């Protein structure tokens, strides 16, 4: 989650926990017990829609029918 998204959640009073890994069952149990701990964000800069950070590498597949447009093509 980028800094901009974190700011939106903070402004709305929502605590975002990033960097959570593990089996979903264990993660949900830890969240319910109040023991869920986050870590470093698993997001890569530019992995979203490119707001604020230009992508240097395209991280989505290219369809032969070109249903999407890439700025790098």
N, CA, C and O atoms as a Tripos MOL2 file, in Angstrom:
@<TRIPOS>MOLECULE
protein
  292   291    73     0     0
PROTEIN
NO_CHARGES

@<TRIPOS>ATOM
      1 N           0.8510   -1.1590    0.0000 N.3       1 UNK1
      2 CA          0.0000    0.0000    0.0000 C.3       1 UNK1
      3 C           0.9010    1.2280    0.0000 C.2       1 UNK1
      4 O           1.8250    1.3430    0.8050 O.2       1 UNK1
      5 N           0.6180    2.1200   -0.8990 N.am      2 UNK2
      6 CA          1.4240    3.3250   -1.0110 C.3       2 UNK2
      7 C           1.1020    4.3470    0.0640 C.2       2 UNK2
      8 O           0.1260    4.2120    0.8030 O.2       2 UNK2
      9 N           1.9300    5.3590    0.1350 N.am      3 UNK3
     10 CA          1.7630    6.4030    1.1390 C.3       3 UNK3
     11 C           0.4500    7.1690    0.9450 C.2       3 UNK3
     12 O          -0.1880    7.5690    1.9180 O.2       3 UNK3
     13 N           0.0630    7.3660   -0.2810 N.am      4 UNK4
     14 CA         -1.1830    8.0910   -0.5470 C.3       4 UNK4
     15 C          -2.3860    7.2960   -0.0240 C.2       4 UNK4
     16 O          -3.2740    7.8560    0.6180 O.2       4 UNK4
     17 N          -2.4050    6.0100   -0.3000 N.am      5 UNK5
     18 CA         -3.4860    5.1600    0.1910 C.3       5 UNK5
     19 C          -3.4850    5.1120    1.7180 C.2       5 UNK5
     20 O          -4.5430    5.1800    2.3430 O.2       5 UNK5
     21 N          -2.3160    4.9970    2.3100 N.am      6 UNK6
     22 CA         -2.2250    5.0060    3.7740 C.3       6 UNK6
     23 C          -2.7940    6.2890    4.3470 C.2       6 UNK6
     24 O          -3.4690    6.2720    5.3770 O.2       6 UNK6
     25 N          -2.5200    7.4030    3.6800 N.am      7 UNK7
     26 CA         -3.0450    8.6890    4.1260 C.3       7 UNK7
     27 C          -4.5620    8.7230    4.1000 C.2       7 UNK7
     28 O          -5.1890    9.2600    5.0130 O.2       7 UNK7
     29 N          -5.1550    8.1540    3.0600 N.am      8 UNK8
     30 CA         -6.6210    8.0960    2.9790 C.3       8 UNK8
     31 C          -7.1970    7.2580    4.1180 C.2       8 UNK8
     32 O          -8.1760    7.6530    4.7510 O.2       8 UNK8
     33 N          -6.5890    6.1010    4.3770 N.am      9 UNK9
     34 CA         -7.0690    5.2550    5.4730 C.3       9 UNK9
     35 C          -6.9030    5.9670    6.8160 C.2       9 UNK9
     36 O          -7.8140    5.9500    7.6430 O.2       9 UNK9
     37 N          -5.7510    6.5890    7.0340 N.am     10 UNK10
     38 CA         -5.5160    7.3160    8.2820 C.3      10 UNK10
     39 C          -6.5550    8.4160    8.4770 C.2      10 UNK10
     40 O          -7.0850    8.5890    9.5740 O.2      10 UNK10
     41 N          -6.8410    9.1530    7.4200 N.am     11 UNK11
     42 CA         -7.8150   10.2480    7.4980 C.3      11 UNK11
     43 C          -9.2090    9.7350    7.8490 C.2      11 UNK11
     44 O          -9.9990   10.4460    8.4690 O.2      11 UNK11
     45 N          -9.5070    8.4990    7.4500 N.am     12 UNK12
     46 CA        -10.8140    7.9080    7.7380 C.3      12 UNK12
     47 C         -10.8190    7.1540    9.0750 C.2      12 UNK12
     48 O         -11.8350    6.5720    9.4550 O.2      12 UNK12
     49 N          -9.6910    7.1660    9.7820 N.am     13 UNK13
     50 CA         -9.6160    6.4850   11.0680 C.3      13 UNK13
     51 C          -9.5120    4.9760   10.9590 C.2      13 UNK13
     52 O          -9.8760    4.2530   11.8870 O.2      13 UNK13
     53 N          -9.0140    4.4970    9.8220 N.am     14 UNK14
     54 CA         -8.8820    3.0600    9.5960 C.3      14 UNK14
     55 C          -7.4180    2.6670    9.7430 C.2      14 UNK14
     56 O          -6.5450    3.2340    9.0870 O.2      14 UNK14
     57 N          -7.1570    1.6940   10.6090 N.am     15 UNK15
     58 CA         -5.7910    1.2120   10.7830 C.3      15 UNK15
     59 C          -5.4920    0.1870    9.7090 C.2      15 UNK15
     60 O          -6.1540   -0.8470    9.6300 O.2      15 UNK15
     61 N          -4.5060    0.4650    8.8870 N.am     16 UNK16
     62 CA         -4.0890   -0.4750    7.8430 C.3      16 UNK16
     63 C          -2.8960   -1.2720    8.3540 C.2      16 UNK16
     64 O          -1.9330   -0.7030    8.8680 O.2      16 UNK16
     65 N          -2.9660   -2.5720    8.2130 N.am     17 UNK17
     66 CA         -1.8580   -3.4410    8.6110 C.3      17 UNK17
     67 C          -1.2750   -4.0310    7.3360 C.2      17 UNK17
     68 O          -1.9480   -4.7800    6.6270 O.2      17 UNK17
     69 N          -0.0240   -3.6930    7.0460 N.am     18 UNK18
     70 CA          0.6190   -4.1610    5.8130 C.3      18 UNK18
     71 C           1.6740   -5.2050    6.1530 C.2      18 UNK18
     72 O           2.0870   -5.3460    7.3040 O.2      18 UNK18
     73 N           2.0950   -5.9230    5.1360 N.am     19 UNK19
     74 CA          3.1780   -6.8800    5.2990 C.3      19 UNK19
     75 C           2.7800   -8.1480    6.0250 C.2      19 UNK19
     76 O           3.6260   -8.8260    6.6080 O.2      19 UNK19
     77 N           1.5090   -8.4690    5.9950 N.am     20 UNK20
     78 CA          1.0310   -9.6770    6.6750 C.3      20 UNK20
     79 C           1.1960  -10.8760    5.7480 C.2      20 UNK20
     80 O           0.7870  -10.8320    4.5880 O.2      20 UNK20
     81 N           1.7820  -11.9200    6.2510 N.am     21 UNK21
     82 CA          1.9370  -13.1490    5.4750 C.3      21 UNK21
     83 C           1.4740  -14.3280    6.3220 C.2      21 UNK21
     84 O           1.3580  -14.2190    7.5430 O.2      21 UNK21
     85 N           1.2180  -15.4270    5.6810 N.am     22 UNK22
     86 CA          0.8390  -16.6340    6.3930 C.3      22 UNK22
     87 C          -0.4300  -17.2360    5.8200 C.2      22 UNK22
     88 O          -1.0090  -16.7170    4.8660 O.2      22 UNK22
     89 N          -0.8450  -18.3280    6.4110 N.am     23 UNK23
     90 CA         -2.0780  -18.9950    5.9880 C.3      23 UNK23
     91 C          -3.2550  -18.1270    6.3910 C.2      23 UNK23
     92 O          -3.2740  -17.5970    7.5020 O.2      23 UNK23
     93 N          -4.2290  -17.9710    5.5220 N.am     24 UNK24
     94 CA         -5.3410  -17.0570    5.7570 C.3      24 UNK24
     95 C          -6.0690  -17.3910    7.0590 C.2      24 UNK24
     96 O          -6.4760  -16.4890    7.7920 O.2      24 UNK24
     97 N          -6.2320  -18.6690    7.3440 N.am     25 UNK25
     98 CA         -6.8970  -19.0830    8.5810 C.3      25 UNK25
     99 C          -6.1370  -18.5350    9.8040 C.2      25 UNK25
    100 O          -6.7470  -18.0330   10.7480 O.2      25 UNK25
    101 N          -4.8140  -18.6400    9.7720 N.am     26 UNK26
    102 CA         -3.9900  -18.1480   10.8780 C.3      26 UNK26
    103 C          -4.0260  -16.6310   10.9700 C.2      26 UNK26
    104 O          -4.0390  -16.0710   12.0660 O.2      26 UNK26
    105 N          -4.0400  -15.9710    9.8280 N.am     27 UNK27
    106 CA         -4.0870  -14.5110    9.7970 C.3      27 UNK27
    107 C          -5.4090  -14.0140   10.3890 C.2      27 UNK27
    108 O          -5.4200  -13.0890   11.2000 O.2      27 UNK27
    109 N          -6.5090  -14.6240    9.9840 N.am     28 UNK28
    110 CA         -7.8240  -14.2210   10.5060 C.3      28 UNK28
    111 C          -7.8940  -14.4670   12.0150 C.2      28 UNK28
    112 O          -8.3990  -13.6260   12.7590 O.2      28 UNK28
    113 N          -7.3940  -15.6050   12.4600 N.am     29 UNK29
    114 CA         -7.3960  -15.8960   13.8990 C.3      29 UNK29
    115 C          -6.5790  -14.8490   14.6630 C.2      29 UNK29
    116 O          -7.0180  -14.3650   15.7070 O.2      29 UNK29
    117 N          -5.4040  -14.5010   14.1540 N.am     30 UNK30
    118 CA         -4.5750  -13.4960   14.8160 C.3      30 UNK30
    119 C          -5.2800  -12.1390   14.8340 C.2      30 UNK30
    120 O          -5.2010  -11.4200   15.8310 O.2      30 UNK30
    121 N          -5.9610  -11.7820   13.7560 N.am     31 UNK31
    122 CA         -6.7040  -10.5260   13.7110 C.3      31 UNK31
    123 C          -7.8160  -10.5360   14.7610 C.2      31 UNK31
    124 O          -8.0010   -9.5540   15.4790 O.2      31 UNK31
    125 N          -8.5480  -11.6370   14.8480 N.am     32 UNK32
    126 CA         -9.6300  -11.7530   15.8290 C.3      32 UNK32
    127 C          -9.1090  -11.7030   17.2640 C.2      32 UNK32
    128 O          -9.7710  -11.1630   18.1500 O.2      32 UNK32
    129 N          -7.9280  -12.2640   17.4880 N.am     33 UNK33
    130 CA         -7.3390  -12.2820   18.8290 C.3      33 UNK33
    131 C          -6.6050  -10.9890   19.1740 C.2      33 UNK33
    132 O          -6.1690  -10.8030   20.3100 O.2      33 UNK33
    133 N          -6.4690  -10.0950   18.1930 N.am     34 UNK34
    134 CA         -5.7520   -8.8470   18.4410 C.3      34 UNK34
    135 C          -4.2530   -9.0120   18.4730 C.2      34 UNK34
    136 O          -3.5430   -8.1690   19.0210 O.2      34 UNK34
    137 N          -3.7590  -10.1010   17.8860 N.am     35 UNK35
    138 CA         -2.3190  -10.3680   17.9120 C.3      35 UNK35
    139 C          -1.6700  -10.2730   16.5290 C.2      35 UNK35
    140 O          -0.4970  -10.6070   16.3640 O.2      35 UNK35
    141 N          -2.4330   -9.8200   15.5470 N.am     36 UNK36
    142 CA         -1.8900   -9.7260   14.1860 C.3      36 UNK36
    143 C          -0.8190   -8.6520   14.1310 C.2      36 UNK36
    144 O          -1.0360   -7.5210   14.5680 O.2      36 UNK36
    145 N           0.3280   -9.0100   13.5960 N.am     37 UNK37
    146 CA          1.4330   -8.0690   13.4520 C.3      37 UNK37
    147 C           1.7790   -7.9190   11.9870 C.2      37 UNK37
    148 O           1.8500   -8.8980   11.2440 O.2      37 UNK37
    149 N           1.9910   -6.6950   11.5880 N.am     38 UNK38
    150 CA          2.3970   -6.4140   10.2180 C.3      38 UNK38
    151 C           3.9090   -6.4200   10.1010 C.2      38 UNK38
    152 O           4.6340   -6.6770   11.0620 O.2      38 UNK38
    153 N           4.3450   -6.1370    8.9220 N.am     39 UNK39
    154 CA          5.7770   -6.0600    8.6500 C.3      39 UNK39
    155 C           6.0140   -5.0540    7.5630 C.2      39 UNK39
    156 O           5.2230   -4.1280    7.3800 O.2      39 UNK39
    157 N           7.0840   -5.2230    6.8470 N.am     40 UNK40
    158 CA          7.3780   -4.3400    5.7220 C.3      40 UNK40
    159 C           6.3210   -4.5360    4.6560 C.2      40 UNK40
    160 O           5.8400   -5.6480    4.4410 O.2      40 UNK40
    161 N           5.9630   -3.4560    3.9930 N.am     41 UNK41
    162 CA          4.9670   -3.5260    2.9320 C.3      41 UNK41
    163 C           5.4410   -4.4800    1.8440 C.2      41 UNK41
    164 O           6.6160   -4.4890    1.4790 O.2      41 UNK41
    165 N           4.5200   -5.2760    1.3340 N.am     42 UNK42
    166 CA          4.8300   -6.2180    0.2690 C.3      42 UNK42
    167 C           4.6560   -5.5810   -1.1040 C.2      42 UNK42
    168 O           4.8920   -6.2250   -2.1270 O.2      42 UNK42
    169 N           4.2460   -4.3210   -1.1270 N.am     43 UNK43
    170 CA          4.0270   -3.5910   -2.3820 C.3      43 UNK43
    171 C           5.3560   -3.1640   -2.9970 C.2      43 UNK43
    172 O           6.3110   -2.8330   -2.2940 O.2      43 UNK43
    173 N           5.3870   -3.1820   -4.3150 N.am     44 UNK44
    174 CA          6.5300   -2.6430   -5.0360 C.3      44 UNK44
    175 C           6.1280   -1.2730   -5.5540 C.2      44 UNK44
    176 O           5.0170   -1.1210   -6.0620 O.2      44 UNK44
    177 N           6.9950   -0.2650   -5.4450 N.am     45 UNK45
    178 CA          6.6460    1.0490   -5.9970 C.3      45 UNK45
    179 C           6.2710    0.9290   -7.4680 C.2      45 UNK45
    180 O           6.9600    0.2720   -8.2480 O.2      45 UNK45
    181 N           5.1830    1.5660   -7.8270 N.am     46 UNK46
    182 CA          4.7430    1.5540   -9.2140 C.3      46 UNK46
    183 C           3.9200    0.3440   -9.5890 C.2      46 UNK46
    184 O           3.5480    0.2050  -10.7540 O.2      46 UNK46
    185 N           3.6190   -0.5360   -8.6520 N.am     47 UNK47
    186 CA          2.8690   -1.7380   -8.9800 C.3      47 UNK47
    187 C           1.3820   -1.4560   -9.1520 C.2      47 UNK47
    188 O           0.6420   -2.3060   -9.6470 O.2      47 UNK47
    189 N           0.9460   -0.2800   -8.7520 N.am     48 UNK48
    190 CA         -0.4560    0.0990   -8.9040 C.3      48 UNK48
    191 C          -0.7010    0.6780  -10.2790 C.2      48 UNK48
    192 O          -0.1910    0.1700  -11.2780 O.2      48 UNK48
    193 N          -1.4760    1.7320  -10.3280 N.am     49 UNK49
    194 CA         -1.8100    2.3380  -11.6120 C.3      49 UNK49
    195 C          -0.7760    3.3560  -12.0500 C.2      49 UNK49
    196 O          -0.9540    4.0250  -13.0680 O.2      49 UNK49
    197 N           0.2940    3.4780  -11.2990 N.am     50 UNK50
    198 CA          1.3630    4.3680  -11.7170 C.3      50 UNK50
    199 C           1.2580    5.7790  -11.1780 C.2      50 UNK50
    200 O           2.0090    6.6550  -11.6080 O.2      50 UNK50
    201 N           0.3530    6.0210  -10.2550 N.am     51 UNK51
    202 CA          0.2260    7.3600   -9.6880 C.3      51 UNK51
    203 C           1.4600    7.6920   -8.8730 C.2      51 UNK51
    204 O           1.7900    6.9790   -7.9260 O.2      51 UNK51
    205 N           2.1370    8.7540   -9.2280 N.am     52 UNK52
    206 CA          3.2760    9.2260   -8.4610 C.3      52 UNK52
    207 C           4.5990    8.5700   -8.7930 C.2      52 UNK52
    208 O           5.6460    9.1920   -8.6180 O.2      52 UNK52
    209 N           4.5890    7.3540   -9.2590 N.am     53 UNK53
    210 CA          5.8340    6.6530   -9.5580 C.3      53 UNK53
    211 C           5.7070    6.0340  -10.9420 C.2      53 UNK53
    212 O           4.8150    5.2270  -11.2000 O.2      53 UNK53
    213 N           6.6130    6.4270  -11.8220 N.am     54 UNK54
    214 CA          6.5830    5.8370  -13.1570 C.3      54 UNK54
    215 C           7.0890    4.4060  -13.1030 C.2      54 UNK54
    216 O           8.0600    4.1010  -12.4110 O.2      54 UNK54
    217 N           6.4300    3.5480  -13.8310 N.am     55 UNK55
    218 CA          6.8670    2.1580  -13.9160 C.3      55 UNK55
    219 C           8.0160    2.0590  -14.9020 C.2      55 UNK55
    220 O           7.9790    2.6420  -15.9860 O.2      55 UNK55
    221 N           9.0320    1.3160  -14.5110 N.am     56 UNK56
    222 CA         10.1260    1.0920  -15.4390 C.3      56 UNK56
    223 C           9.9890   -0.2710  -16.1060 C.2      56 UNK56
    224 O          10.5700   -0.5120  -17.1640 O.2      56 UNK56
    225 N           9.2170   -1.1630  -15.4830 N.am     57 UNK57
    226 CA          8.9930   -2.4960  -16.0260 C.3      57 UNK57
    227 C           7.5030   -2.7720  -15.9960 C.2      57 UNK57
    228 O           6.8430   -2.5400  -14.9830 O.2      57 UNK57
    229 N           6.9830   -3.2580  -17.0840 N.am     58 UNK58
    230 CA          5.5670   -3.6110  -17.1590 C.3      58 UNK58
    231 C           5.3620   -4.9050  -16.4010 C.2      58 UNK58
    232 O           6.0660   -5.8850  -16.6440 O.2      58 UNK58
    233 N           4.3910   -4.9200  -15.4700 N.am     59 UNK59
    234 CA          4.2010   -6.1160  -14.6620 C.3      59 UNK59
    235 C           2.8870   -6.8330  -14.9560 C.2      59 UNK59
    236 O           2.3790   -7.5650  -14.1070 O.2      59 UNK59
    237 N           2.3360   -6.6310  -16.1430 N.am     60 UNK60
    238 CA          1.1280   -7.3490  -16.5280 C.3      60 UNK60
    239 C           1.3480   -8.0220  -17.8770 C.2      60 UNK60
    240 O           2.1770   -7.5830  -18.6750 O.2      60 UNK60
    241 N           0.5990   -9.0860  -18.1200 N.am     61 UNK61
    242 CA          0.7890   -9.7950  -19.3960 C.3      61 UNK61
    243 C           0.2580   -8.9870  -20.5690 C.2      61 UNK61
    244 O          -0.6550   -8.1750  -20.4140 O.2      61 UNK61
    245 N           0.8210   -9.2090  -21.7090 N.am     62 UNK62
    246 CA          0.3570   -8.5530  -22.9310 C.3      62 UNK62
    247 C          -0.4550   -9.5380  -23.7430 C.2      62 UNK62
    248 O           0.0460  -10.5780  -24.1720 O.2      62 UNK62
    249 N          -1.7120   -9.1970  -23.9480 N.am     63 UNK63
    250 CA         -2.5830  -10.0330  -24.7690 C.3      63 UNK63
    251 C          -2.3110   -9.7360  -26.2370 C.2      63 UNK63
    252 O          -1.9740   -8.6140  -26.6160 O.2      63 UNK63
    253 N          -2.4640  -10.7500  -27.0280 N.am     64 UNK64
    254 CA         -2.2460  -10.5450  -28.4540 C.3      64 UNK64
    255 C          -3.3170   -9.6530  -29.0700 C.2      64 UNK64
    256 O          -3.0920   -9.0290  -30.1070 O.2      64 UNK64
    257 N          -4.4950   -9.5930  -28.4220 N.am     65 UNK65
    258 CA         -5.5630   -8.7640  -28.9870 C.3      65 UNK65
    259 C          -5.4820   -7.3190  -28.5120 C.2      65 UNK65
    260 O          -6.2920   -6.4920  -28.9300 O.2      65 UNK65
    261 N          -4.5210   -6.9980  -27.6460 N.am     66 UNK66
    262 CA         -4.2710   -5.6290  -27.1790 C.3      66 UNK66
    263 C          -5.5250   -4.9680  -26.6040 C.2      66 UNK66
    264 O          -5.9100   -3.8790  -27.0300 O.2      66 UNK66
    265 N          -6.1550   -5.6270  -25.6410 N.am     67 UNK67
    266 CA         -7.3230   -5.0440  -24.9840 C.3      67 UNK67
    267 C          -6.9430   -3.8610  -24.1080 C.2      67 UNK67
    268 O          -7.7980   -3.0430  -23.7680 O.2      67 UNK67
    269 N          -5.7050   -3.7630  -23.7480 N.am     68 UNK68
    270 CA         -5.2410   -2.6400  -22.9220 C.3      68 UNK68
    271 C          -4.1500   -1.8920  -23.6920 C.2      68 UNK68
    272 O          -3.6130   -2.3870  -24.6820 O.2      68 UNK68
    273 N          -3.8490   -0.7300  -23.2270 N.am     69 UNK69
    274 CA         -2.7560    0.0310  -23.8450 C.3      69 UNK69
    275 C          -1.6880    0.2790  -22.7960 C.2      69 UNK69
    276 O          -1.9820    0.6780  -21.6690 O.2      69 UNK69
    277 N          -0.4820    0.0450  -23.1730 N.am     70 UNK70
    278 CA          0.6700    0.3100  -22.3120 C.3      70 UNK70
    279 C           1.3910    1.5290  -22.8510 C.2      70 UNK70
    280 O           1.5450    1.6930  -24.0620 O.2      70 UNK70
    281 N           1.8260    2.3740  -21.9470 N.am     71 UNK71
    282 CA          2.5540    3.5590  -22.3770 C.3      71 UNK71
    283 C           3.9490    3.2120  -22.8690 C.2      71 UNK71
    284 O           4.5950    4.0170  -23.5390 O.2      71 UNK71
    285 N           4.4140    2.0130  -22.5370 N.am     72 UNK72
    286 CA          5.7720    1.6340  -22.9520 C.3      72 UNK72
    287 C           5.7810    0.9730  -24.3270 C.2      72 UNK72
    288 O           6.8500    0.7890  -24.9090 O.2      72 UNK72
    289 N           4.6100    0.6100  -24.8610 N.am     73 UNK73
    290 CA          4.5630   -0.0440  -26.1790 C.3      73 UNK73
    291 C           4.7900    0.9360  -27.3080 C.2      73 UNK73
    292 O           4.7820    0.5460  -28.4750 O.2      73 UNK73
@<TRIPOS>BOND
     1     1     2 1
     2     2     3 1
     3     3     4 2
     4     3     5 am
     5     5     6 1
     6     6     7 1
     7     7     8 2
     8     7     9 am
     9     9    10 1
    10    10    11 1
    11    11    12 2
    12    11    13 am
    13    13    14 1
    14    14    15 1
    15    15    16 2
    16    15    17 am
    17    17    18 1
    18    18    19 1
    19    19    20 2
    20    19    21 am
    21    21    22 1
    22    22    23 1
    23    23    24 2
    24    23    25 am
    25    25    26 1
    26    26    27 1
    27    27    28 2
    28    27    29 am
    29    29    30 1
    30    30    31 1
    31    31    32 2
    32    31    33 am
    33    33    34 1
    34    34    35 1
    35    35    36 2
    36    35    37 am
    37    37    38 1
    38    38    39 1
    39    39    40 2
    40    39    41 am
    41    41    42 1
    42    42    43 1
    43    43    44 2
    44    43    45 am
    45    45    46 1
    46    46    47 1
    47    47    48 2
    48    47    49 am
    49    49    50 1
    50    50    51 1
    51    51    52 2
    52    51    53 am
    53    53    54 1
    54    54    55 1
    55    55    56 2
    56    55    57 am
    57    57    58 1
    58    58    59 1
    59    59    60 2
    60    59    61 am
    61    61    62 1
    62    62    63 1
    63    63    64 2
    64    63    65 am
    65    65    66 1
    66    66    67 1
    67    67    68 2
    68    67    69 am
    69    69    70 1
    70    70    71 1
    71    71    72 2
    72    71    73 am
    73    73    74 1
    74    74    75 1
    75    75    76 2
    76    75    77 am
    77    77    78 1
    78    78    79 1
    79    79    80 2
    80    79    81 am
    81    81    82 1
    82    82    83 1
    83    83    84 2
    84    83    85 am
    85    85    86 1
    86    86    87 1
    87    87    88 2
    88    87    89 am
    89    89    90 1
    90    90    91 1
    91    91    92 2
    92    91    93 am
    93    93    94 1
    94    94    95 1
    95    95    96 2
    96    95    97 am
    97    97    98 1
    98    98    99 1
    99    99   100 2
   100    99   101 am
   101   101   102 1
   102   102   103 1
   103   103   104 2
   104   103   105 am
   105   105   106 1
   106   106   107 1
   107   107   108 2
   108   107   109 am
   109   109   110 1
   110   110   111 1
   111   111   112 2
   112   111   113 am
   113   113   114 1
   114   114   115 1
   115   115   116 2
   116   115   117 am
   117   117   118 1
   118   118   119 1
   119   119   120 2
   120   119   121 am
   121   121   122 1
   122   122   123 1
   123   123   124 2
   124   123   125 am
   125   125   126 1
   126   126   127 1
   127   127   128 2
   128   127   129 am
   129   129   130 1
   130   130   131 1
   131   131   132 2
   132   131   133 am
   133   133   134 1
   134   134   135 1
   135   135   136 2
   136   135   137 am
   137   137   138 1
   138   138   139 1
   139   139   140 2
   140   139   141 am
   141   141   142 1
   142   142   143 1
   143   143   144 2
   144   143   145 am
   145   145   146 1
   146   146   147 1
   147   147   148 2
   148   147   149 am
   149   149   150 1
   150   150   151 1
   151   151   152 2
   152   151   153 am
   153   153   154 1
   154   154   155 1
   155   155   156 2
   156   155   157 am
   157   157   158 1
   158   158   159 1
   159   159   160 2
   160   159   161 am
   161   161   162 1
   162   162   163 1
   163   163   164 2
   164   163   165 am
   165   165   166 1
   166   166   167 1
   167   167   168 2
   168   167   169 am
   169   169   170 1
   170   170   171 1
   171   171   172 2
   172   171   173 am
   173   173   174 1
   174   174   175 1
   175   175   176 2
   176   175   177 am
   177   177   178 1
   178   178   179 1
   179   179   180 2
   180   179   181 am
   181   181   182 1
   182   182   183 1
   183   183   184 2
   184   183   185 am
   185   185   186 1
   186   186   187 1
   187   187   188 2
   188   187   189 am
   189   189   190 1
   190   190   191 1
   191   191   192 2
   192   191   193 am
   193   193   194 1
   194   194   195 1
   195   195   196 2
   196   195   197 am
   197   197   198 1
   198   198   199 1
   199   199   200 2
   200   199   201 am
   201   201   202 1
   202   202   203 1
   203   203   204 2
   204   203   205 am
   205   205   206 1
   206   206   207 1
   207   207   208 2
   208   207   209 am
   209   209   210 1
   210   210   211 1
   211   211   212 2
   212   211   213 am
   213   213   214 1
   214   214   215 1
   215   215   216 2
   216   215   217 am
   217   217   218 1
   218   218   219 1
   219   219   220 2
   220   219   221 am
   221   221   222 1
   222   222   223 1
   223   223   224 2
   224   223   225 am
   225   225   226 1
   226   226   227 1
   227   227   228 2
   228   227   229 am
   229   229   230 1
   230   230   231 1
   231   231   232 2
   232   231   233 am
   233   233   234 1
   234   234   235 1
   235   235   236 2
   236   235   237 am
   237   237   238 1
   238   238   239 1
   239   239   240 2
   240   239   241 am
   241   241   242 1
   242   242   243 1
   243   243   244 2
   244   243   245 am
   245   245   246 1
   246   246   247 1
   247   247   248 2
   248   247   249 am
   249   249   250 1
   250   250   251 1
   251   251   252 2
   252   251   253 am
   253   253   254 1
   254   254   255 1
   255   255   256 2
   256   255   257 am
   257   257   258 1
   258   258   259 1
   259   259   260 2
   260   259   261 am
   261   261   262 1
   262   262   263 1
   263   263   264 2
   264   263   265 am
   265   265   266 1
   266   266   267 1
   267   267   268 2
   268   267   269 am
   269   269   270 1
   270   270   271 1
   271   271   272 2
   272   271   273 am
   273   273   274 1
   274   274   275 1
   275   275   276 2
   276   275   277 am
   277   277   278 1
   278   278   279 1
   279   279   280 2
   280   279   281 am
   281   281   282 1
   282   282   283 1
   283   283   284 2
   284   283   285 am
   285   285   286 1
   286   286   287 1
   287   287   288 2
   288   287   289 am
   289   289   290 1
   290   290   291 1
   291   291   292 2
@<TRIPOS>SUBSTRUCTURE
     1 UNK1         2 RESIDUE 1 A UNK
     2 UNK2         6 RESIDUE 1 A UNK
     3 UNK3        10 RESIDUE 1 A UNK
     4 UNK4        14 RESIDUE 1 A UNK
     5 UNK5        18 RESIDUE 1 A UNK
     6 UNK6        22 RESIDUE 1 A UNK
     7 UNK7        26 RESIDUE 1 A UNK
     8 UNK8        30 RESIDUE 1 A UNK
     9 UNK9        34 RESIDUE 1 A UNK
    10 UNK10       38 RESIDUE 1 A UNK
    11 UNK11       42 RESIDUE 1 A UNK
    12 UNK12       46 RESIDUE 1 A UNK
    13 UNK13       50 RESIDUE 1 A UNK
    14 UNK14       54 RESIDUE 1 A UNK
    15 UNK15       58 RESIDUE 1 A UNK
    16 UNK16       62 RESIDUE 1 A UNK
    17 UNK17       66 RESIDUE 1 A UNK
    18 UNK18       70 RESIDUE 1 A UNK
    19 UNK19       74 RESIDUE 1 A UNK
    20 UNK20       78 RESIDUE 1 A UNK
    21 UNK21       82 RESIDUE 1 A UNK
    22 UNK22       86 RESIDUE 1 A UNK
    23 UNK23       90 RESIDUE 1 A UNK
    24 UNK24       94 RESIDUE 1 A UNK
    25 UNK25       98 RESIDUE 1 A UNK
    26 UNK26      102 RESIDUE 1 A UNK
    27 UNK27      106 RESIDUE 1 A UNK
    28 UNK28      110 RESIDUE 1 A UNK
    29 UNK29      114 RESIDUE 1 A UNK
    30 UNK30      118 RESIDUE 1 A UNK
    31 UNK31      122 RESIDUE 1 A UNK
    32 UNK32      126 RESIDUE 1 A UNK
    33 UNK33      130 RESIDUE 1 A UNK
    34 UNK34      134 RESIDUE 1 A UNK
    35 UNK35      138 RESIDUE 1 A UNK
    36 UNK36      142 RESIDUE 1 A UNK
    37 UNK37      146 RESIDUE 1 A UNK
    38 UNK38      150 RESIDUE 1 A UNK
    39 UNK39      154 RESIDUE 1 A UNK
    40 UNK40      158 RESIDUE 1 A UNK
    41 UNK41      162 RESIDUE 1 A UNK
    42 UNK42      166 RESIDUE 1 A UNK
    43 UNK43      170 RESIDUE 1 A UNK
    44 UNK44      174 RESIDUE 1 A UNK
    45 UNK45      178 RESIDUE 1 A UNK
    46 UNK46      182 RESIDUE 1 A UNK
    47 UNK47      186 RESIDUE 1 A UNK
    48 UNK48      190 RESIDUE 1 A UNK
    49 UNK49      194 RESIDUE 1 A UNK
    50 UNK50      198 RESIDUE 1 A UNK
    51 UNK51      202 RESIDUE 1 A UNK
    52 UNK52      206 RESIDUE 1 A UNK
    53 UNK53      210 RESIDUE 1 A UNK
    54 UNK54      214 RESIDUE 1 A UNK
    55 UNK55      218 RESIDUE 1 A UNK
    56 UNK56      222 RESIDUE 1 A UNK
    57 UNK57      226 RESIDUE 1 A UNK
    58 UNK58      230 RESIDUE 1 A UNK
    59 UNK59      234 RESIDUE 1 A UNK
    60 UNK60      238 RESIDUE 1 A UNK
    61 UNK61      242 RESIDUE 1 A UNK
    62 UNK62      246 RESIDUE 1 A UNK
    63 UNK63      250 RESIDUE 1 A UNK
    64 UNK64      254 RESIDUE 1 A UNK
    65 UNK65      258 RESIDUE 1 A UNK
    66 UNK66      262 RESIDUE 1 A UNK
    67 UNK67      266 RESIDUE 1 A UNK
    68 UNK68      270 RESIDUE 1 A UNK
    69 UNK69      274 RESIDUE 1 A UNK
    70 UNK70      278 RESIDUE 1 A UNK
    71 UNK71      282 RESIDUE 1 A UNK
    72 UNK72      286 RESIDUE 1 A UNK
    73 UNK73      290 RESIDUE 1 A UNK
